[in-house]
Each structure stands twice: as structure tokens, then as C-alpha cells.
Amino acid sequence: MTAIKNWWRGFEEKHTGVAQFLMFFVFSNAVTVLQFVLMPALRSWFSSTDLVNTDFQVFPVGANVDGSQYYMFDYPAGEISDGGGGGLAYFLAVQITLAVAQIINFFLQRNITFKSNTSAWVAAAWYFLAYVIITFVAAAAQGFYKEPVYSFFMDTLDWGSTGETVADVTTMVINAAISFWVFFPIFKIIFKRVPEDEVEGTAGAAQVADAGAAGHAEAPSRVGDEDATAATTASPDPGPEGR
């Protein structure tokens, strides 16, 4: 095991970009496997509630081929097996799955793949923005492939409920593929690693600034003390007659 670790460290030093891509690939696929498990489980749970009968069709952006309204997030009420779109139950299952996966992915990629030592809060803010944008892009794309994918596995192949599960996995694979190719260049930008001396220099500058501020705050009191001492020394002794 030690030999493998040493070999990998040497490989990282010589081929940093390739090593990052390989680690990114491994973690992305691990997170995708998690989605394969989590998404059907959440769908099954939410579908047992009345959420499946609640329409969730928002952000109209044009029309479908048949002239009907096209929604960026298009989840009409009803079970998919009954011709519906899964309703709010399907939407929540997809979005919660993606959110959990991306939170885990954030820490794995930042701390292990890219070994970033810059501000985690700044990186998280950019990551969240990228996640929101990609979510909208993926949702818009899903409007084109969701119905054909489910129809193919459930109706064309006549796999019924098994086909529905396979379609669940297929849609998650497509979502994961979109995220994979879009996130890698984004991570290269937001998960930066700067030389340690720069990090230490920044921390040192902050400490110097804090010390300077503290010194300025103490200066008036020292001046006041010096003035009081000078006044006491300068005052003449009134002597016996003046006492």
C-alpha cells in the first residue's frame, strides 16, 4: 500500500492535470452510484404521498413539437406508469438526490482531488451558483429526453415497473454526464491551490494589521499616562507654608 501511495504522489507531481481528472472521474462515478440508490428510494417514498398528485410545471419557455407549452421544470401530476409526470414527488426526489450528491462531491473534490487551500466559503458560493445554473440546464434538457426514455423502457420494451426503474437510472446517468463534463473545468477555477508561502504571507499580513490596530487603540491611553506623569512632576511642592 505504501508503494502505491508513493507512486501516486510521484505521478501527481509529474502529471498534476491528469491525476486531478482521474480522481475527479473516480469520485464523480462514486457519487453517481449513490444517486442510483437514493433517487429511486426517494421516488418510491414521495410517491406514497399526495405529492405525486401535485402538478409542478414552472418556467414556461416556448412550445413542444405538438404545440403544447414547454416547461423547464415539467412534472405534471400522476404516476408515470399511468401517463403522468410524477408530479412534485418526482421533482423533489430528483432535486434532493442531486443536492445530497453535490454536497458530498464538493468536499471530496475540494479537499482530495484539487487539494484547494483557498477560502472554502468563496468556493462554496461559486459552486452553489454553478450548481443552480447546471440544474436549470439539466432540467431544460430533461424535457427532451425524459418522456422518450420512460416510454421506451416501459412501453416499447414492455418492461412495466422494471422499465420505470431502468428509466430512473438512465435519467440519472444523463444528469450525471452533464454535470461531469461541465463541473470539471469549473472546479479547476474555483478549487485553486496557491503556494503555502502565499497562504502564510496572507495570514501574517492579517496578524500584522491586527497588531497595528491594537497598537493604535492603546496609544491614547499611553499618551494620557505620560501627560499625567509629566503634570505631576512639573507641579512645584507648595512647601510647609502652602500646606
Backbone torsions as a table, in degrees:
resi	resn	phi	psi	omega
1	MET	NA	-41.3	179.3
2	THR	-61.8	-39.9	179.9
3	ALA	-63.3	-39.1	179.4
4	ILE	-65.6	-43.2	179.2
5	LYS	-61.8	-43.4	-180.0
6	ASN	-64.3	-41.4	178.6
7	TRP	-61.9	-41.9	-178.8
8	TRP	-66.3	-39.2	178.2
9	ARG	-61.9	-42.3	177.7
10	GLY	-64.6	-39.9	178.5
11	PHE	-64.4	-41.5	178.5
12	GLU	-61.1	-41.0	-178.5
13	GLU	-67.0	-37.2	-177.2
14	LYS	-84.6	-33.7	-175.4
15	HIS	-131.9	65.8	-174.5
16	THR	-59.0	-47.2	-178.2
17	GLY	-62.1	-44.1	179.6
18	VAL	-65.7	-42.6	179.5
19	ALA	-61.6	-42.5	178.5
20	GLN	-62.5	-42.8	-179.5
21	PHE	-64.5	-40.4	179.6
22	LEU	-63.8	-44.8	178.2
23	MET	-65.3	-40.7	177.1
24	PHE	-59.7	-41.9	179.6
25	PHE	-62.9	-45.1	-178.6
26	VAL	-63.6	-49.9	-178.4
27	PHE	-67.0	-37.4	179.4
28	SER	-63.5	-40.6	179.0
29	ASN	-70.3	-35.1	177.3
30	ALA	-64.3	-42.2	177.8
31	VAL	-66.3	-35.2	177.7
32	THR	-64.0	-40.6	177.3
33	VAL	-61.0	-40.8	176.4
34	LEU	-58.5	-40.7	179.4
35	GLN	-65.1	-35.7	178.4
36	PHE	-59.8	-34.0	-178.7
37	VAL	-83.9	-45.0	-172.5
38	LEU	-72.3	-41.8	-174.0
39	MET	-63.4	-50.8	177.5
40	PRO	-61.6	-34.7	179.6
41	ALA	-65.5	-45.0	178.0
42	LEU	-66.2	-38.5	178.8
43	ARG	-61.4	-43.8	179.9
44	SER	-63.4	-41.1	-179.0
45	TRP	-67.3	-50.0	-178.9
46	PHE	-66.2	-31.4	-178.7
47	SER	-69.5	-16.6	177.8
48	SER	-83.2	-2.2	178.0
49	THR	-107.4	177.4	-179.7
50	ASP	-77.7	-1.4	178.7
51	LEU	-62.3	-28.9	-180.0
52	VAL	-66.0	-21.8	180.0
53	ASN	-99.1	14.7	179.2
54	THR	-108.2	120.0	178.9
55	ASP	-62.8	141.8	169.7
56	PHE	-138.5	88.1	-179.8
57	GLN	-128.6	103.7	-175.1
58	VAL	-130.9	163.0	-179.5
59	PHE	59.0	69.4	175.6
60	PRO	-66.1	128.1	-176.1
61	VAL	-135.6	54.5	178.5
62	GLY	113.9	-156.0	-175.9
63	ALA	-133.0	152.0	174.2
64	ASN	-75.0	174.5	179.5
65	VAL	-59.0	-36.6	-178.2
66	ASP	-82.1	4.1	177.8
67	GLY	93.2	-9.2	179.5
68	SER	-74.2	162.4	-177.6
69	GLN	-65.7	134.4	176.2
70	TYR	-100.2	128.2	179.0
71	TYR	-112.4	139.6	176.8
72	MET	-63.4	-43.3	173.0
73	PHE	-111.2	102.8	-171.1
74	ASP	-117.9	94.5	-180.0
75	TYR	-130.9	78.3	178.8
76	PRO	-65.6	155.6	-176.9
77	ALA	-63.1	153.7	175.8
78	GLY	107.1	150.5	177.3
79	GLU	-64.0	143.6	178.2
80	ILE	-61.5	-36.3	179.5
81	SER	-65.6	-19.1	178.7
82	ASP	-102.7	10.3	178.7
83	GLY	96.6	0.1	178.6
84	GLY	-85.8	-168.1	-179.3
85	GLY	-116.1	8.6	179.3
86	GLY	93.4	-15.1	176.6
87	GLY	60.0	-160.6	-179.5
88	LEU	-62.4	-26.2	178.6
89	ALA	-60.8	-45.5	-179.3
90	TYR	-66.7	-44.0	-179.7
91	PHE	-58.3	-48.6	-179.1
92	LEU	-63.9	-40.1	179.3
93	ALA	-60.4	-43.4	-179.3
94	VAL	-68.0	-48.5	-173.8
95	GLN	-70.8	-38.2	177.7
96	ILE	-66.2	-40.7	177.8
97	THR	-60.3	-46.7	-179.6
98	LEU	-65.2	-40.2	-179.4
99	ALA	-63.4	-47.3	179.2
100	VAL	-60.9	-45.3	-178.9
101	ALA	-61.9	-42.4	-176.4
102	GLN	-73.8	-31.5	175.8
103	ILE	-64.0	-45.7	177.6
104	ILE	-63.4	-43.5	-178.6
105	ASN	-61.1	-37.3	-179.4
106	PHE	-57.2	-51.1	-176.4
107	PHE	-69.6	-39.2	179.1
108	LEU	-63.5	-48.2	-176.2
109	GLN	-70.2	-40.7	-178.0
110	ARG	-67.6	-46.6	-171.5
111	ASN	-85.4	-30.2	-174.0
112	ILE	-108.6	-51.5	-176.6
113	THR	-67.7	-54.5	-174.6
114	PHE	-99.7	-10.7	177.7
115	LYS	48.8	47.3	-176.4
116	SER	-70.0	138.7	177.6
117	ASN	-122.0	15.9	174.8
118	THR	-90.6	-179.2	-174.5
119	SER	-57.7	123.1	178.5
120	ALA	-68.5	-33.2	-178.7
121	TRP	-68.9	-40.8	177.6
122	VAL	-64.9	-44.4	178.5
123	ALA	-61.8	-40.7	179.9
124	ALA	-63.7	-38.1	179.5
125	ALA	-64.7	-45.5	177.9
126	TRP	-66.7	-37.5	179.0
127	TYR	-63.4	-43.2	179.3
128	PHE	-62.4	-42.9	178.4
129	LEU	-61.3	-44.3	179.0
130	ALA	-63.7	-39.7	179.8
131	TYR	-62.3	-42.4	179.7
132	VAL	-63.2	-45.7	-179.1
133	ILE	-62.5	-45.7	-178.6
134	ILE	-66.2	-34.7	177.7
135	THR	-60.7	-42.5	178.7
136	PHE	-67.2	-40.9	179.2
137	VAL	-64.0	-45.5	179.9
138	ALA	-64.4	-37.8	179.1
139	ALA	-65.8	-40.7	178.4
140	ALA	-64.3	-40.4	179.5
141	ALA	-68.1	-35.7	-178.1
142	GLN	-62.3	-27.3	178.2
143	GLY	-61.3	-23.4	-179.0
144	PHE	-89.2	-34.3	-173.0
145	TYR	-107.9	-15.7	-175.2
146	LYS	-59.9	-55.4	-176.2
147	GLU	-63.3	-45.8	177.8
148	PRO	-60.9	-38.6	-179.1
149	VAL	-64.1	-48.3	-179.9
150	TYR	-66.3	-38.6	179.3
151	SER	-64.6	-38.4	-178.3
152	PHE	-63.8	-50.5	-175.7
153	PHE	-76.3	-34.1	-176.3
154	MET	-87.9	-38.6	-174.9
155	ASP	-104.1	-52.9	-178.2
156	THR	-62.3	-47.4	178.0
157	LEU	-85.4	-11.7	178.9
158	ASP	56.6	45.6	-179.8
159	TRP	-93.6	-6.1	176.0
160	GLY	60.0	-129.8	-177.6
161	SER	-64.9	-32.3	176.5
162	THR	-64.6	-40.5	178.0
163	GLY	-63.5	-34.9	178.3
164	GLU	-64.6	-41.7	178.0
165	THR	-65.3	-42.3	178.2
166	VAL	-63.0	-38.4	178.2
167	ALA	-66.1	-37.5	175.0
168	ASP	-56.1	-49.1	-178.5
169	VAL	-64.2	-41.2	-178.8
170	THR	-62.6	-43.2	179.3
171	THR	-65.2	-36.6	177.9
172	MET	-67.7	-35.8	177.3
173	VAL	-62.6	-43.5	179.6
174	ILE	-64.2	-44.4	177.2
175	ASN	-60.2	-42.8	-179.3
176	ALA	-65.3	-38.8	179.7
177	ALA	-64.3	-41.6	177.9
178	ILE	-62.0	-47.4	-179.8
179	SER	-62.4	-40.1	-176.1
180	PHE	-58.6	-52.5	-173.9
181	TRP	-76.2	-22.8	179.7
182	VAL	-86.8	-38.7	-173.6
183	PHE	-73.4	-33.2	-174.7
184	PHE	-57.0	-52.2	177.9
185	PRO	-64.1	-30.6	177.5
186	ILE	-66.7	-43.5	178.7
187	PHE	-61.4	-37.0	179.4
188	LYS	-60.0	-29.1	-178.4
189	ILE	-86.1	-47.8	-172.6
190	ILE	-85.3	-22.9	178.9
191	PHE	-100.6	69.8	-177.6
192	LYS	-84.7	154.5	173.5
193	ARG	-126.9	119.1	-179.7
194	VAL	-103.4	157.9	178.5
195	PRO	-55.9	145.2	-176.7
196	GLU	-59.8	-33.4	-178.9
197	ASP	-66.9	-29.5	176.4
198	GLU	-69.9	-39.9	177.9
199	VAL	-63.5	-45.2	179.6
200	GLU	-65.4	-37.4	179.2
201	GLY	-64.1	-40.2	178.1
202	THR	-64.0	-43.9	179.3
203	ALA	-64.6	-39.6	180.0
204	GLY	-65.7	-40.1	178.6
205	ALA	-62.7	-38.5	178.9
206	ALA	-64.7	-40.5	179.5
207	GLN	-65.8	-40.5	178.8
208	VAL	-62.8	-42.7	179.5
209	ALA	-62.1	-42.0	178.9
210	ASP	-63.3	-42.5	-179.4
211	ALA	-64.8	-39.7	178.4
212	GLY	-62.7	-42.5	179.1
213	ALA	-63.5	-40.2	179.1
214	ALA	-65.5	-37.6	179.7
215	GLY	-64.9	-41.2	178.3
216	HIS	-64.6	-34.3	-178.9
217	ALA	-69.8	-32.4	-177.8
218	GLU	-84.0	-21.3	-174.5
219	ALA	-56.0	-47.4	-179.0
220	PRO	-57.3	-38.4	-178.3
221	SER	-68.7	-35.2	178.3
222	ARG	-68.7	-40.6	178.4
223	VAL	-62.1	-41.5	179.3
224	GLY	-62.0	-40.9	179.5
225	ASP	-65.1	-41.5	-179.0
226	GLU	-65.3	-39.4	179.4
227	ASP	-64.1	-41.1	-179.1
228	ALA	-64.7	-40.3	179.6
229	THR	-64.3	-43.7	-179.7
230	ALA	-62.7	-40.8	-179.2
231	ALA	-64.0	-41.1	-179.6
232	THR	-64.9	-41.1	-178.5
233	THR	-68.5	-38.1	-176.5
234	ALA	-74.5	-23.2	-176.8
235	SER	-70.1	124.6	-178.5
236	PRO	-73.1	152.1	177.3
237	ASP	-73.7	122.5	-177.0
238	PRO	-66.5	-12.1	178.1
239	GLY	73.9	-179.9	-176.0
240	PRO	-63.5	-37.6	-175.9
241	GLU	-70.9	-29.8	-178.4
242	GLY	-86.5	-9.0	-177.5
243	ARG	-80.0	NA	NA
